[in-house]
Amino acid sequence: MYQPRPGDLLASLDTPAMIVDGQLMEENIARLMARFRETPVRVRPHLKTAKSPELAHRLLAAGVIGCCVAKVSEAEVMALAGIEDLLITSEIVGPPKVTRLVNLLRRHPRIKVVVDSQVGIQVLSAALEVADLHLNVLIELNVGQNRCGVAPGEDALALAQYIASMSHLHLIGVQGYEGHLQHIHDLQERTRRCREAMHLLTTTAAQLRTAGFPIEIVTTGGTGTAEICAQWEGVTEVQPGSFLFMDTDYRNALGPVYANALTILSTVISLPSPNRAIVDAGLKSLSIDSGMPEPLGLPGVQYQPAGDEHGVLFWDKQTNAARLQLAIGDRIAFYPSHIDTTINLHDTYYVCRNGVLEAIWPVTARGKVQ
Ligand SMILES: Cc1ncc(COP(=O)(O)O)c(C=O)c1O
């Protein structure tokens, strides 16, 4: 069986394969860290994108203070790999998840979670009391995304009081994620609306402090807004994730702030007609929830999935030159349109530099959605 090894040529890899440009990825990390170095805000990157302990360790070495994960199962992977300061950014609900969290907390006491309901708090608290464990929590606020989160102001205060009545839960912060603003193309509009969200978040944090709650963490922001958030007084942490690799959706919204550092490599397996080529990357290799992936170096050529395992490249007659350049066996690389959902389709990162395979990293938290 062919087993790729560091030192192999990129050209020798089987496809579809997820390729990381090591140089560009390192530059993305350095660029992000440089942007926040001069601010009092710390970076707690979101690992729901990369799903990789190797990348988490690199981020920690670059100076981030800890990491976010979306789910308990992701936290299990990262904690096992030695990443202790983890914030789980989704509400933990249901006995199986609560049991998993408590088991994890026993060995990794620095894990913290967000809460947004009395029901959720009550169930967590009961399990913690039985286990005699303590857990730090952040109240999640709805700052406009209309996903999870209590309303800023009075509702948050009421929830804080409820948490205070639980002996094994300790309120240490607030989270308000403005996911609905990340991809707004117009920077002024993104900035204006982000500042409105930051106002809601930090005003509530101040109200909670006035009421006597020790709010140390005010966490927010993704790749599209983190810098705007960091300029707002009262924000203490930002949670960007996609900046590591970017995708076309983010590039189209933000411009070349970070480089597109990840591609999916495919092979042309059939040329059935003068304006169509079939590649071996379909819905199981490239996600399309944020639009179609973009083939590199083929202007005027478009991609569409042709089932689970196939993709079709097509072009009009004016772009006939592209057809002439394609042959069966050619390698076509794609920029994903949405990096998170594409990475979750792959087992392995092939990290390359100058056309040579440098490292092979498993996507260890792939499929960890529980
Ligand atoms: C709560 C939370 N924080 C941060 C992020 C990171 O955002 P991005 O990958 O856009 O940088 C996400 C992404 O969905 C998120 O859900």
The ligand as an ORCA input file, in Angstrom:
! r2SCAN-3c Opt
* xyz 0 1
  C     -18.716     30.685     18.968
  C     -17.771     30.848     17.830
  N     -16.652     31.565     18.010
  C     -15.753     31.724     17.030
  C     -15.941     31.163     15.781
  C     -14.833     31.318     14.749
  O     -15.205     31.976     13.627
  P     -14.340     31.957     12.291
  O     -14.051     30.537     11.930
  O     -15.269     32.574     11.350
  O     -13.105     32.710     12.560
  C     -17.119     30.442     15.530
  C     -17.383     29.901     14.194
  O     -18.421     29.444     13.839
  C     -18.045     30.263     16.581
  O     -19.170     29.559     16.406
*
